[in-house]
Amino acid sequence: MHELKPAASIGRTLSIPRTATIEGGIDYPGPLVVEGTVLGDVNCLSLVVAERGIVEGTIKSETVTVAGEVSGEIFANELILKAACSVNAEIVHKKLLLESGAFFEGKSRRHASPLQLV
């Protein structure tokens, strides 16, 4: 039974559709996909900001993939900035991948345990 608890706490992928705007923070123990707009902090297991997705706030997640827009702060063990993304943020990461064509403005800092800083 102990092996099932971690899987159960992760849950299914939560998806914010393109037509939705969330004002306020999201705290979710599993994977999150943002296709719409989130105006607030995001704390989740893994985050994908889709091509037209927007997040304005502080992000704390094990892995973050940005294809859309992010402004604020990002704390992630692994951060991937995709080709057409626009990120204006201070980022703290263990591993960072910038694809050709990604727009990044802000500060980048490598840290052994970025999630412990928030």
Beta strands, then each sheet from edge to edge (+ up, - down):
strand 1: 14-16
strand 2: 21-23
strand 3: 26-27
strand 4: 31-34
strand 5: 37-39
strand 6: 42-49
strand 7: 54-66
strand 8: 69-81
strand 9: 86-98
strand 10: 103-105
strand 11: 108-110
sheet 1: 1+ 4+ 6+ 3+
sheet 2: 1+ 4+ 6+ 7+ 5+ 2+
sheet 3: 1+ 4+ 6+ 7+ 8+ 9+ 10+
sheet 4: 1+ 4+ 6+ 7+ 8+ 9+ 11+
end
